[in-house]
Amino acid sequence: MKKVILLLIISFMGITTVFSQDIEKYSKDDDRKGFTSINLGASVPTGNFSNDNFNNNNNNTITKRIQFGLIFSPDYCYRTLKPDASNSSKSIADSRDRLEIPKFGFTTGWSLLLQLNKRVTVETGLQFSDKGEKKKQTTLISLPPDPGPINHTTVYHYNYFDIPMEMNYCFSISRLNFFVTGGLSTNFFLFQKTTSISEFSDGLTQKNNSISGGLSRINFVAMAGLGVQYELTNKLTFRIEPTFRRSITSIVDAPIKGYLYSAGINTGLYVNL
């Protein structure tokens, strides 16, 4: 696991070096041409401008380099179990894999985009996420006179505060700006909510919730996605991005390691600051 984290850090440093060289190149181009307005995938032609036009375009360039957005992503969540070499751990992991299935969760919060040049943006933010899994529904037999439940299931919610750090590479077609993104997220464990759901023959559904802890306080997650953004107005931009997330550190320090993963459709509305 240390080798994986080290490799990711080295790769991230390499990407940053390339982006820095790209930024330096565009800076030199600006010195030769006088002025170039940077947008998410669009540039303003250069030439001889009056002072008023220059100042207006320069202000527009600055405001479009920072964007603030609100995001929401419905997620399809599950986990991977990796037991140690003991037979008991392998048996428990195999049993859980037979009894547990994916569940739906979500990620929501705010995001901040900083544009480095017309191709590259850095993205961070603060988000709340609901991850986890659930047990398969079990059919129960109730003997009279006790009208007990006929079906039962348990849903496990693992709640986190996420702080992502991503690099986006943008390319545009007309007013549509496409981007590929990748990075790491530091997730801080808040609490685990376990929901027990019982269904009765008369149609009644009973839910019982319990709150607990026990998971690792910090979890590191690798992220990747491919999306499109559309400028609704000069101030507003809509983004939609299929995203995949996977833990690179275990969520629990135990003989059976657990690694969460999810696939979601990340949508957001951004305003130019």
Secondary structure, DSSP 8 states (H G I E B T S, - for coil): -HHHHHHHHHHHHHHHHHHHHHHHHHHHHHHHHS--EE-SS-EE--S---HHHHHHHHHHHHHTTEEEEEEEEEEEEEEEEEE-SSHHHHHHHHHHHHHEE-EEEEEEEEEEEEESSSSEEEEEEEEEEEEEEEE--EE----TT----SEEEEEEEEEEEEEEEEEEEEEEETTEEEEEEEEEEEEEEEEEEEEEEEE-TTS-EEEEEEEE--S-SEEEEEEEEEEEEEESSSSEEEEEEEEEEEESS-SS-SSEEEEEEEEEEEEEEEEE-
